Structure formats: C-alpha cells, structure tokens
Amino acid sequence: MPSKNCIVKGCNSRKVPMHRFPIKSPEDFKIWVVRTGNETLVNMNHTQIYNSFVICEQHFELSCKSPGTKRLKCKSLPTLNLPSIQTK
C-alpha cells in the first residue's frame, strides 16, 4: 500500500486525493519521477515506486481530472506546485 504522504519534495499534503505513478506509460512515469524533485526515487525501480509512493492532486491542473471522478485522465502530468526543476 502506498504512503499517505505526497512524495513531491516540499509538499506535506495528506488529506487530499492522491495519485499513483502511471506504471503503464514508462515515458510519463519517468517525467513524474523527475518532477517530484525527490532524489530518493532515482535509484528505485518502477514497481517499488508504484507500490510505495503517490503524488497529491495539488500538483495537477483541473483539466487533468476525469469528469465526475477523482481519477486522472490518461497522460496527465504534474505541473503545479513543483520544486524548482525543469519540466518537459
């Protein structure tokens, strides 16, 4: 079961919807990892990250949400409230 804390560096969110890393899209998965700004994830494999960590909804634009659900649309990328990093 993943953590209840957002893995994005500097974020302390706990009580908002959380999202698991997109394991079916290796390209998007890598972008999510980089955008967290959290170097802990760099040497971990995809399964470890997917099973252990989440990103909160505060890092996604409203347009990323599927209408009527708490889920994200396919290909959604975190773009909001991120640490000072380069985004693709």
NORBELMO-V957822 format. One record per backbone hydrogen bond with DSSP energy under -1.0 kcal/mol. CO is the residue of the C=O (numbers start at 0). NH is the residue of the N-H. If there is no record, write none. Layout:
co=CO nh=NH
co=CO nh=NH
This chain:
co=7 nh=10
co=12 nh=5
co=16 nh=56
co=18 nh=54
co=20 nh=22
co=21 nh=24
co=24 nh=28
co=25 nh=29
co=26 nh=30
co=27 nh=31
co=28 nh=32
co=29 nh=33
co=30 nh=34
co=31 nh=35
co=33 nh=36
co=35 nh=8
co=37 nh=40
co=40 nh=43
co=44 nh=48
co=45 nh=49
co=46 nh=50
co=47 nh=51
co=48 nh=52
co=51 nh=2
co=53 nh=6
co=54 nh=18
co=55 nh=58
co=56 nh=59
co=58 nh=78
co=58 nh=79
co=60 nh=63
co=61 nh=64
co=63 nh=72
co=65 nh=68
co=70 nh=65
co=72 nh=75
co=82 nh=84
